[in-house]
Amino acid sequence: MEKGLKENVLSRLKVVDIILEVIDSRVPLTGRIPNLGEFKGKERILVFSKIDLSDPDVTRRWKRYYEDKGYRVALVNIKDGKGIDELKGIIKDVAEKMRKKLKDRRVMVLGIPNVGKSSLINSIIHRRKARVGNEPGITKGIQWIKIGENLYILDTPGILHRNLNPKSEDYKKLCLVGSIIPRALPIDEVVKYLFDFLRGNYPDVLKRKYGYDGDDFSEFVDHISRMKKHIKKGGEYDRVRTLRMILDDSTNGRIGNISYDLLKGNDRV
């Protein structure tokens, strides 16, 4: 397990009964937290966030995939509140079914960066200020907010930064959804991965969004630089500016409903 997870989250997980694992719905496999299986005895609910940005058909298949494995799964769009009431119902249902001598159930939100963890907490608690903290057996300084009868949620999410090889496909995917800033890999390699992925899986996006239907990456970048007038003094294309714009289009969902983790035949990964 990552050192950061042990240091920042492990002590809190000792007093938690239910884990809400928040996953960007565009990367429902790559965006998961590794090694959570170590925390035996904790109920886990998978929360697919940003469903307004992912391919709805692919997202439905992933939901079914995880449900078939025994997970409870909620699809949410934090921006408009879609799915929040369903998630609350799942949390309540899971809490009521748990066997525990103590009546109170405690919930913690976990996820990699930029999946909407804090926003999800705010949506669940409706920004209520009533807090319960420093109770017996609870780490000092941790604040709990009541979200139901004998049900409390930690007001600060746990964050995990995955250690990945910058050359790996997983690293590039997480760059494309904004969970990693591509400092360890040239941005052109990340955008080249996006270009190839779209050509292979969503070819209409390149033509619809950028007016390009060729297969040459360098030509593609020059085409957009010309179209957006990203030109330096002297007439040279500002390719870095264009590459950053394309990456930003991906992270913010401006290229359309795209899923970067695709299920293979018969819903097998």
PAZAPA-4460 file (N, C-alpha, C; in steps of 0.05 Angstrom, whole numbers, plus 32768, in hexadecimal, padded with zeros to 4 digits):
% residues 269
    n_x    n_y    n_z   ca_x   ca_y   ca_z    c_x    c_y    c_z   seq   type   mol
   8011   7FE8   8000   8000   8000   8000   8011   8019   8000     1      M     A
   8008   802F   7FF4   8018   8047   7FF2   801C   8053   800E     2      E     A
   8034   805F   8011   803B   806B   802B   8027   8081   8032     3      K     A
   8020   8091   801E   800D   80A7   8023   7FF3   809E   802E     4      G     A
   7FE9   8087   8023   7FCF   807D   802C   7FD2   8074   8049     5      L     A
   7FE8   8066   8050   7FEC   805D   806B   7FED   8074   807F     6      K     A
   7FFC   8089   8077   8000   809F   808A   7FE7   80B1   808D     7      E     A
   7FD9   80B6   8078   7FC3   80C9   8079   7FA7   80BD   807D     8      N     A
   7FA4   80A4   8077   7F89   8098   8077   7F86   8081   808B     9      V     A
   7F9B   8071   808E   7F99   8059   809E   7F8E   805D   80BA    10      L     A
   7F98   8072   80C8   7F8E   8077   80E3   7F71   807E   80E3    11      S     A
   7F67   808B   80CF   7F4B   8092   80CE   7F39   807A   80C7    12      R     A
   7F44   8069   80B6   7F35   8052   80AD   7F2F   803F   80C4    13      L     A
   7F3F   8040   80DA   7F3B   802F   80F0   7F20   8033   80FD    14      K     A
   7F15   804B   80FB   7EFC   8051   8108   7EE5   8053   80F4    15      V     A
   7EEA   804B   80DB   7ED6   804E   80C6   7EC9   8033   80C1    16      V     A
   7EAF   8034   80BB   7EA0   801B   80B5   7E9B   8019   8097    17      D     A
   7E96   802F   808A   7E8F   802F   806D   7EA2   8042   805E    18      I     A
   7EAC   8038   8048   7EBD   8047   8036   7EAE   804E   801D    19      I     A
   7EAD   8068   8017   7EA2   8071   7FFD   7EBA   8075   7FEA    20      L     A
   7EBF   8063   7FD8   7ED5   8066   7FC5   7ECB   8075   7FAD    21      E     A
   7ED4   808E   7FAA   7ECB   809F   7F94   7EDE   809B   7F7C    22      V     A
   7ED2   8096   7F65   7EE1   8090   7F4D   7ED6   80A1   7F36    23      I     A
   7EE8   80AE   7F27   7EE0   80BB   7F0F   7ED4   80A7   7EFC    24      D     A
   7EBC   80AB   7EF3   7EAE   8096   7EE3   7EBB   8091   7EC8    25      S     A
   7ECD   80A3   7EC0   7EDC   809F   7EA7   7EF2   808A   7EA9    26      R     A
   7EFB   8085   7EC2   7F10   8072   7EC7   7F09   8060   7EDF    27      V     A
   7EF3   8050   7EDC   7EE9   8041   7EF3   7EFB   8029   7EFB    28      P     A
   7F0F   8024   7EEC   7F23   800F   7EF4   7F3D   801D   7EFC    29      L     A
   7F48   802D   7EEA   7F61   803B   7EEF   7F5F   804E   7F07    30      T     A
   7F48   8059   7F0B   7F44   806D   7F20   7F3E   8062   7F3B    31      G     A
   7F3F   8048   7F3E   7F39   803C   7F58   7F51   803D   7F6B    32      R     A
   7F4C   803C   7F85   7F62   803C   7F98   7F6D   801F   7F9B    33      I     A
   7F86   801B   7F97   7F91   8000   7F9A   7F94   7FF8   7FB7    34      P     A
   7F92   7FDE   7FBC   7F98   7FD2   7FD6   7F83   7FD9   7FEC    35      N     A
   7F6C   7FE3   7FE4   7F57   7FE7   7FF9   7F4E   7FCD   8005    36      L     A
   7F54   7FB7   7FF7   7F4D   7F9D   8002   7F5A   7F97   801C    37      G     A
   7F6F   7FA6   8023   7F7C   7FA2   803D   7F6A   7FA9   8054    38      E     A
   7F56   7FBB   804F   7F45   7FC4   8065   7F2D   7FB2   8067    39      F     A
   7F31   7F9A   8072   7F1C   7F87   8075   7F08   7F90   808A    40      K     A
   7EEF   7F89   8086   7EDA   7F91   8099   7ECE   7FAC   8093    41      G     A
   7ED8   7FBA   807F   7ECC   7FD3   8077   7EBA   7FCF   805F    42      K     A
   7EA2   7FD9   8062   7E90   7FD9   804B   7E99   7FEE   8036    43      E     A
   7E98   7FE7   801D   7EA0   7FF9   8008   7E8A   7FFF   7FF4    44      R     A
   7E85   8018   7FEF   7E72   8021   7FDB   7E82   8030   7FC5    45      I     A
   7E7E   8028   7FAC   7E8B   8035   7F96   7E7A   804C   7F8C    46      L     A
   7E86   8064   7F8B   7E77   807B   7F82   7E83   8085   7F68    47      V     A
   7E75   8082   7F52   7E7E   808B   7F38   7E77   80A9   7F35    48      F     A
   7E8B   80BA   7F35   7E86   80D7   7F32   7E89   80E0   7F15    49      S     A
   7E81   80F8   7F10   7E84   8105   7EF6   7E77   80F4   7EDF    50      K     A
   7E5F   80E9   7EE5   7E52   80D9   7ED1   7E49   80E9   7EB9    51      I     A
   7E49   8104   7EBC   7E42   8115   7EA5   7E58   8116   7E91    52      D     A
   7E70   810C   7E98   7E87   810D   7E86   7E8D   80F3   7E79    53      L     A
   7E84   80DD   7E84   7E8B   80C2   7E7A   7E77   80B9   7E65    54      S     A
   7E7F   80A4   7E57   7E6E   8097   7E43   7E58   8087   7E53    55      D     A
   7E3F   808F   7E51   7E2A   8083   7E61   7E27   8065   7E5D    56      P     A
   7E2B   805B   7E45   7E28   803E   7E40   7E3F   802F   7E4E    57      D     A
   7E57   803A   7E4C   7E6E   802D   7E5A   7E6B   802E   7E78    58      V     A
   7E61   8045   7E82   7E5D   8047   7E9F   7E49   8033   7EA9    59      T     A
   7E33   802F   7E9B   7E1F   801C   7EA3   7E2B   7FFF   7EA4    60      R     A
   7E3C   7FF9   7E91   7E49   7FDF   7E90   7E5B   7FDB   7EA8    61      R     A
   7E6B   7FF0   7EAF   7E7D   7FEF   7EC6   7E6C   7FEC   7EE0    62      W     A
   7E56   7FFA   7EE2   7E46   7FF7   7EFA   7E3C   7FDA   7EFD    63      K     A
   7E33   7FCF   7EE7   7E2A   7FB3   7EE8   7E41   7FA0   7EEF    64      R     A
   7E59   7FA6   7EE4   7E70   7F96   7EE9   7E77   7F95   7F07    65      Y     A
   7E77   7FAC   7F14   7E7D   7FAD   7F30   7E67   7FA1   7F41    66      Y     A
   7E4F   7FA6   7F3A   7E38   7F9B   7F49   7E39   7F7C   7F47    67      E     A
   7E41   7F72   7F31   7E43   7F55   7F2E   7E58   7F49   7F40    68      D     A
   7E6B   7F5B   7F48   7E81   7F53   7F5B   7E79   7F58   7F78    69      K     A
   7E60   7F61   7F7C   7E56   7F65   7F97   7E58   7F80   7FA3    70      G     A
   7E61   7F94   7F93   7E63   7FAF   7F9D   7E48   7FBE   7F9B    71      Y     A
   7E43   7FD1   7FAD   7E2E   7FE4   7FA9   7E3A   7FFC   7F9A    72      R     A
   7E2C   8005   7F85   7E37   8019   7F74   7E22   8030   7F70    73      V     A
   7E2C   8049   7F73   7E1B   8060   7F6F   7E27   8071   7F59    74      A     A
   7E16   807A   7F46   7E1E   808C   7F31   7E15   80A9   7F38    75      L     A
   7E28   80BB   7F3A   7E20   80D6   7F43   7E2C   80EC   7F31    76      V     A
   7E1D   8101   7F2E   7E27   811A   7F22   7E25   812F   7F37    77      N     A
   7E3B   8136   7F44   7E3B   8148   7F5A   7E31   8164   7F52    78      I     A
   7E36   816B   7F3A   7E2E   8186   7F31   7E11   818B   7F33    79      K     A
   7E01   8178   7F2B   7DE3   817C   7F2C   7DD6   816B   7F41    80      D     A
   7DE6   815C   7F51   7DDB   814C   7F66   7DCF   8132   7F5E    81      G     A
   7DD1   812B   7F45   7DC6   8112   7F3B   7DD4   80FA   7F49    82      K     A
   7DC3   80E8   7F54   7DCE   80D0   7F60   7DD5   80D3   7F7E    83      G     A
   7DD4   80EB   7F89   7DDC   80EF   7FA5   7DC7   80E2   7FB7    84      I     A
   7DAE   80E5   7FB2   7D99   80D8   7FC3   7D9C   80BA   7FC2    85      D     A
   7DA1   80AF   7FAA   7DA5   8092   7FA8   7DBD   8089   7FB8    86      E     A
   7DD3   8099   7FB7   7DEA   8092   7FC7   7DE4   8092   7FE5    87      L     A
   7DD6   80A6   7FEE   7DCE   80A7   800A   7DBE   808F   8012    88      K     A
   7DAD   8086   8000   7D9D   806E   8006   7DAE   8056   8008    89      G     A
   7DC2   8054   7FF7   7DD5   803D   7FF8   7DE5   803D   8012    90      I     A
   7DEF   8055   801A   7DFE   8057   8033   7DED   804E   804A    91      I     A
   7DD4   8058   804B   7DC2   8051   8061   7DBC   8033   8061    92      K     A
   7DB8   8028   804A   7DB2   800B   8048   7DC9   7FFA   8051    93      D     A
   7DE1   8002   8049   7DF9   7FF3   8051   7DFD   7FF6   806F    94      V     A
   7DFA   800E   807A   7DFD   8012   8096   7DEA   8002   80A7    95      A     A
   7DD1   8001   809E   7DBD   7FF2   80AD   7DC2   7FD4   80AD    96      E     A
   7DCF   7FCA   8098   7DD4   7FAD   8096   7DED   7FA4   80A4    97      K     A
   7DFD   7FB8   80AC   7E16   7FB0   80BA   7E11   7FA7   80D6    98      M     A
   7E1F   7F93   80DE   7E1D   7F88   80F9   7E34   7F95   810A    99      R     A
   7E2C   7FA2   811E   7E40   7FAF   812F   7E34   7FB5   814B   100      K     A
   7E44   7FB1   815F   7E39   7FB5   817A   7E32   7FD3   817E   101      K     A
   7E43   7FE4   8175   7E3E   8001   8177   7E29   8009   8163   102      L     A
   7E19   801C   8169   7E04   8025   8157   7E0E   8036   8141   103      K     A
   7E22   8047   8147   7E2C   805A   8134   7E3B   804D   811C   104      D     A
   7E36   8058   8104   7E45   8050   80ED   7E54   8068   80E2   105      R     A
   7E6D   8063   80D9   7E7D   807A   80D0   7E86   8075   80B4   106      R     A
   7E85   808B   80A4   7E8A   808A   8087   7EA1   809B   8080   107      V     A
   7EB2   8092   806E   7EC9   80A2   8065   7EC9   80A1   8046   108      M     A
   7ECF   80B8   803B   7ED2   80BA   801D   7EEF   80B9   8016   109      V     A
   7EF5   80A7   8003   7F10   80A3   7FF9   7F11   80A6   7FDA   110      L     A
   7F28   80AE   7FD0   7F2B   80AF   7FB3   7F45   80BC   7FAA   111      G     A
   7F4C   80B8   7F91   7F63   80C5   7F87   7F5C   80E3   7F82   112      I     A
   7F70   80F4   7F7B   7F6A   8110   7F78   7F56   8116   7F61   113      P     A
   7F47   812C   7F66   7F36   8138   7F51   7F1F   8125   7F48   114      N     A
   7F13   8117   7F5B   7EFC   8107   7F53   7EE2   8111   7F60   115      V     A
   7EE5   8127   7F6F   7ECD   8134   7F7B   7EC7   812B   7F97   116      G     A
   7EDB   8123   7FA7   7ED7   8119   7FC2   7ECA   812E   7FD4   117      K     A
   7ED7   8145   7FD6   7ECC   815A   7FE8   7EB1   8164   7FDF   118      S     A
   7EAD   8166   7FC5   7E93   816F   7FBB   7E7D   815A   7FC2   119      S     A
   7E85   8141   7FC1   7E72   812C   7FC8   7E6A   812E   7FE5   120      L     A
   7E7D   8132   7FF7   7E77   8135   8013   7E64   814D   8017   121      I     A
   7E6A   8163   800A   7E58   817B   800D   7E3C   8174   8003   122      N     A
   7E3A   8164   7FEE   7E1F   815D   7FE4   7E10   814B   7FF7   123      S     A
   7E1F   8139   8004   7E12   8127   8016   7E08   8135   802F   124      I     A
   7E18   8148   8039   7E11   8155   8053   7E01   816F   804F   125      I     A
   7DFD   8177   8035   7DEF   8190   8030   7DFC   81A8   803E   126      H     A
   7E16   81A6   8040   7E26   81BC   804C   7E1E   81C2   8069   127      R     A
   7E12   81AE   8077   7E0B   81B2   8093   7E24   81B5   80A3   128      R     A
   7E22   81C6   80B9   7E39   81CC   80C9   7E3B   81BC   80E3   129      K     A
   7E25   81AF   80EB   7E26   81A0   8104   7E3A   818A   8103   130      A     A
   7E4D   8189   8115   7E62   8175   8115   7E65   8167   812F   131      R     A
   7E6F   814F   812E   7E75   8140   8146   7E93   8138   8144   132      V     A
   7EA2   813F   8158   7EBF   813A   8157   7ECA   8132   8172   133      G     A
   7EE2   8127   8171   7EF1   8120   8189   7EE1   810D   819B   134      N     A
   7ED3   80FB   8190   7EC4   80E8   81A0   7ED7   80D2   81AA   135      E     A
   7ECF   80C3   81BF   7EE0   80AD   81C8   7EE7   8099   81B1   136      P     A
   7F00   8093   81AF   7F08   8080   819A   7F0D   808D   817F   137      G     A
   7F08   80A7   817D   7F0B   80B5   8163   7F24   80C6   8164   138      I     A
   7F34   80C5   814F   7F4D   80D4   814F   7F47   80F2   8153   139      T     A
   7F56   80FE   8164   7F52   811B   8169   7F54   812C   8150   140      K     A
   7F42   813E   814D   7F43   8150   8136   7F32   8148   811F   141      G     A
   7F2B   812F   811E   7F19   8125   8108   7EFD   812E   810D   142      I     A
   7EF0   813A   80FA   7ED5   8144   80FD   7EC1   8132   80EE   143      Q     A
   7EAC   812B   80FC   7E97   811B   80F0   7E7D   812A   80EE   144      W     A
   7E6F   8126   80D9   7E56   8134   80D4   7E3F   811F   80D2   145      I     A
   7E2A   8124   80E1   7E14   8112   80E2   7E04   8114   80C8   146      K     A
   7DFF   80FD   80BB   7DF0   80FD   80A2   7DD7   80EB   80A4   147      I     A
   7DD3   80E0   80BB   7DBC   80CF   80C0   7DBC   80C5   80DC   148      G     A
   7DA8   80B6   80E4   7DA7   80AC   80FF   7DBE   8098   8103   149      E     A
   7DCF   809F   8116   7DE7   808E   811D   7DF9   808A   8105   150      N     A
   7DFA   809E   80F3   7E0A   809C   80DB   7E1A   80B6   80D7   151      L     A
   7E35   80B4   80D6   7E46   80CB   80D4   7E5A   80C8   80BD   152      Y     A
   7E61   80DF   80B1   7E74   80DF   809C   7E8C   80F1   80A3   153      I     A
   7EA4   80E9   809E   7EBC   80F9   80A2   7EBB   8110   808F   154      L     A
   7EC0   8129   8099   7EBD   8141   8088   7ED5   8146   8076   155      D     A
   7EEA   8136   8078   7F01   8139   8066   7F07   811F   8058   156      T     A
   7F09   811F   803E   7F0E   8106   802F   7F2B   80FD   8031   157      P     A
   7F2E   80E3   802C   7F49   80D8   802B   7F52   80D9   800E   158      G     A
   7F6B   80E1   8009   7F75   80E5   7FEE   7F8D   80D2   7FEA   159      I     A
   7F8C   80C4   7FD4   7FA2   80B2   7FCD   7FAE   80BB   7FB2   160      L     A
   7FC9   80BE   7FB2   7FD7   80C4   7F99   7FE4   80AA   7F90   161      H     A
   7FDC   80A0   7F7A   7FE6   8086   7F70   8003   8089   7F66   162      R     A
   8014   8076   7F6C   802F   8075   7F61   802F   8065   7F48   163      N     A
   8031   8073   7F31   8030   8065   7F18   8048   806C   7F06   164      L     A
   804F   8059   7EF5   8064   805E   7EE1   8059   8073   7ECE   165      N     A
   8067   808A   7ECA   805D   809F   7EB8   8058   8095   7E9C   166      P     A
   8066   8080   7E94   8063   8075   7E79   804A   8063   7E77   167      K     A
   803E   805C   7E8D   8028   8049   7E8D   800F   8055   7E82   168      S     A
   7FFE   8043   7E78   7FE4   804B   7E6E   7FD3   8057   7E84   169      E     A
   7FD4   804B   7E9C   7FC5   8055   7EB3   7FCC   8072   7EB9   170      D     A
   7FE6   8078   7EB9   7FEF   8093   7EBF   7FE3   80A7   7EAA   171      Y     A
   7FE3   80A0   7E91   7FD9   80B1   7E7C   7FBB   80B5   7E7F   172      K     A
   7FAC   80A0   7E86   7F90   80A2   7E8A   7F89   80B5   7EA1   173      K     A
   7F98   80B3   7EB7   7F92   80C4   7ECD   7F99   80E1   7EC7   174      L     A
   7FAD   80E5   7EB6   7FB2   8101   7EAC   7F9A   810B   7E9C   175      C     A
   7F8E   80FA   7E8D   7F78   8103   7E7B   7F5F   810A   7E8B   176      L     A
   7F5C   8100   7EA3   7F45   8107   7EB4   7F4C   811C   7ECA   177      V     A
   7F65   8124   7ECA   7F6D   8139   7EDD   7F75   812F   7EF9   178      G     A
   7F79   8115   7EFC   7F81   810B   7F16   7F9F   810C   7F1A   179      S     A
   7FAE   810F   7F04   7FCB   8112   7F05   7FD2   8129   7EF2   180      I     A
   7FE4   813B   7EFC   7FEF   8150   7EEA   8008   8144   7EDD   181      I     A
   8009   8144   7EC3   801F   8136   7EB5   803A   8144   7EB6   182      P     A
   8045   8144   7ECE   805F   8151   7ED1   8076   813D   7ECA   183      R     A
   8071   8123   7ECE   8086   810F   7ECA   8086   8104   7EAE   184      A     A
   8074   810F   7E9D   8072   8105   7E82   806C   811C   7E6F   185      L     A
   807A   811E   7E59   8074   8134   7E46   8057   8135   7E3E   186      P     A
   804B   814C   7E3E   802F   814F   7E39   8027   8144   7E1D   187      I     A
   803A   8145   7E0A   8033   813B   7DF0   802E   811D   7DF0   188      D     A
   803B   810E   7E02   8037   80F1   7E04   801B   80EB   7E0F   189      E     A
   8012   80FC   7E22   7FF7   80F8   7E2D   7FE2   80FE   7E18   190      V     A
   7FE5   8114   7E0A   7FD2   811B   7DF5   7FD3   8108   7DDE   191      V     A
   7FEB   80FD   7DD8   7FED   80E9   7DC3   7FDD   80D0   7DCA   192      K     A
   7FDE   80C9   7DE4   7FCF   80B2   7DED   7FB1   80B8   7DE9   193      Y     A
   7FA8   80D0   7DF0   7F8C   80D8   7DED   7F84   80D6   7DCF   194      L     A
   7F95   80E0   7DBE   7F90   80E0   7DA1   7F8C   80C4   7D97   195      F     A
   7F9E   80B2   7D9E   7F9D   8096   7D95   7F84   8088   7DA1   196      D     A
   7F7E   808F   7DBB   7F67   8082   7DC8   7F4D   808B   7DBA   197      F     A
   7F4B   80A4   7DB4   7F32   80AE   7DA7   7F30   80A3   7D8B   198      L     A
   7F46   80A1   7D7D   7F45   8096   7D62   7F3B   8079   7D62   199      R     A
   7F44   806B   7D76   7F3D   804E   7D78   7F21   8049   7D84   200      G     A
   7F17   805B   7D94   7EFE   8055   7DA3   7EE8   806A   7D9F   201      N     A
   7EEF   8083   7D9A   7EDB   8098   7D96   7EE4   80AA   7D7E   202      Y     A
   7EE7   809E   7D67   7EF2   80AD   7D50   7EE1   80C5   7D48   203      P     A
   7EC7   80C5   7D4D   7EB6   80DB   7D46   7EBD   80F4   7D56   204      D     A
   7EC9   80F1   7D6E   7ECE   8107   7D80   7EE3   811A   7D73   205      V     A
   7EF8   810F   7D67   7F0C   811F   7D5B   7F01   8131   7D45   206      L     A
   7EEF   8127   7D35   7EE4   8136   7D1F   7ECF   814A   7D2A   207      K     A
   7EBF   8141   7D3D   7EAA   8153   7D47   7EB6   816A   7D58   208      R     A
   7EC9   8163   7D69   7ED4   8177   7D7B   7EE9   8188   7D6E   209      K     A
   7EFA   817B   7D5D   7F11   818A   7D53   7F12   818C   7D35   210      Y     A
   7EFF   8180   7D27   7EFE   8182   7D0A   7F15   8174   7CFD   211      G     A
   7F1E   815E   7D09   7F35   814F   7CFE   7F2D   8131   7CFB   212      Y     A
   7F33   8126   7CE4   7F2C   8109   7CE0   7F44   80FA   7CD5   213      D     A
   7F5C   8104   7CD9   7F74   80F7   7CCF   7F7F   80E4   7CE5   214      G     A
   7F98   80DA   7CE0   7FA4   80C8   7CF3   7FC0   80D0   7CFC   215      D     A
   7FC8   80E8   7CF6   7FE3   80F2   7CFC   7FE1   8105   7D14   216      D     A
   7FEE   80FD   7D2A   7FEC   810D   7D43   7FF8   8129   7D40   217      F     A
   8010   812B   7D34   801D   8144   7D30   800C   8157   7D1F   218      S     A
   8000   814C   7D0A   7FEF   815B   7CF9   7FD6   8164   7D08   219      E     A
   7FCC   8153   7D1A   7FB5   8159   7D2A   7FBA   8172   7D3C   220      F     A
   7FD1   8172   7D4A   7FD8   8188   7D5B   7FDB   81A2   7D4C   221      V     A
   7FE9   81A0   7D34   7FEC   81B8   7D24   7FD1   81C2   7D1A   222      D     A
   7FBF   81B0   7D13   7FA4   81B7   7D0A   7F95   81C8   7D20   223      H     A
   7F97   81BF   7D39   7F89   81CD   7D4E   7F97   81E7   7D54   224      I     A
   7FB2   81E7   7D53   7FC1   8200   7D58   7FB8   8215   7D44   225      S     A
   7FB5   820C   7D2B   7FAD   821F   7D16   7F90   8228   7D1A   226      R     A
   7F7F   8215   7D21   7F63   821B   7D25   7F5E   822E   7D3C   227      M     A
   7F6E   822A   7D52   7F6B   823B   7D6A   7F7D   8253   7D6A   228      K     A
   7F8C   8256   7D54   7F9F   826D   7D51   7FB4   826D   7D68   229      K     A
   7FBD   8255   7D6F   7FD3   8252   7D83   7FED   8255   7D74   230      H     A
   7FF5   826D   7D6F   800D   8273   7D5F   8020   8286   7D6E   231      I     A
   8039   827E   7D6F   804D   828F   7D7C   8056   82A5   7D69   232      K     A
   8065   82B8   7D75   8071   82CD   7D64   8084   82C0   7D51   233      K     A
   8082   82C7   7D38   8092   82BB   7D24   8083   82A7   7D13   234      G     A
   806A   82A0   7D1C   8059   828F   7D0C   805A   8271   7D14   235      G     A
   806B   826A   7D28   806C   824E   7D30   8054   8247   7D41   236      E     A
   804A   822E   7D3D   8033   8225   7D4D   803C   8222   7D6A   237      Y     A
   802A   822B   7D7C   802E   8227   7D99   8022   820C   7DA1   238      D     A
   8031   81F7   7D9C   8027   81DC   7DA0   8023   81D6   7DBD   239      R     A
   8033   81E1   7DCF   8030   81DB   7DEB   8015   81E7   7DF5   240      V     A
   800F   81FE   7DEC   7FF5   820A   7DF3   7FDE   81F9   7DE9   241      R     A
   7FE1   81EF   7DD1   7FCC   81DE   7DC5   7FC9   81C4   7DD4   242      T     A
   7FE0   81B8   7DDB   7FDF   819F   7DEA   7FD2   81A2   7E05   243      L     A
   7FD8   81B8   7E12   7FCB   81BE   7E2C   7FAD   81C2   7E2A   244      R     A
   7FA5   81CE   7E14   7F89   81D3   7E0F   7F7A   81B8   7E0B   245      M     A
   7F87   81A6   7DFB   7F7A   818C   7DF6   7F78   817C   7E0F   246      I     A
   7F8D   817C   7E1F   7F8D   816E   7E39   7F77   8179   7E4B   247      L     A
   7F74   8193   7E4C   7F60   81A0   7E5C   7F44   8199   7E52   248      D     A
   7F41   8196   7E38   7F27   818E   7E2C   7F20   8172   7E37   249      D     A
   7F34   8161   7E3A   7F2E   8146   7E44   7F27   8146   7E61   250      S     A
   7F38   8153   7E72   7F34   8153   7E8E   7F19   815F   7E96   251      T     A
   7F10   8173   7E87   7EF7   8181   7E8E   7EDF   8177   7E7E   252      N     A
   7EE3   8162   7E6E   7ECD   8155   7E60   7EC3   8164   7E48   253      G     A
   7ED3   8176   7E3D   7EC9   8186   7E26   7ECA   8177   7E0C   254      R     A
   7ED6   8160   7E0C   7ED7   8150   7DF3   7EBF   813D   7DF0   255      I     A
   7EAE   813D   7E04   7E97   812C   7E03   7E97   8116   7E18   256      G     A
   7E84   8104   7E16   7E82   80EF   7E2A   7E95   80D8   7E23   257      N     A
   7EAB   80D7   7E31   7EC0   80C3   7E2A   7EC7   80B3   7E43   258      I     A
   7ECA   8099   7E40   7ED4   8088   7E55   7EEF   807D   7E4C   259      S     A
   7F03   807F   7E5E   7F1E   8076   7E57   7F24   8059   7E60   260      Y     A
   7F14   804F   7E72   7F15   8032   7E79   7EFE   8025   7E6B   261      D     A
   7F04   8013   7E58   7EEF   8005   7E49   7EEE   7FE7   7E51   262      L     A
   7ED7   7FDD   7E55   7ED4   7FC0   7E5A   7ED7   7FB1   7E40   263      L     A
   7EE4   7F9B   7E42   7EE8   7F8A   7E2B   7ED2   7F76   7E29   264      K     A
   7ED2   7F65   7E15   7EBC   7F53   7E0F   7EB1   7F45   7E27   265      G     A
   7E97   7F42   7E28   7E88   7F35   7E3E   7E8D   7F42   7E59   266      N     A
   7E92   7F5C   7E58   7E95   7F6C   7E71   7EAC   7F63   7E82   267      D     A
   7EC1   7F59   7E75   7ED9   7F51   7E84   7EEF   7F66   7E7F   268      R     A
   7EFD   7F6C   7E95   7F12   7F80   7E93   7F2A   7F74   7E85   269      V     A
***
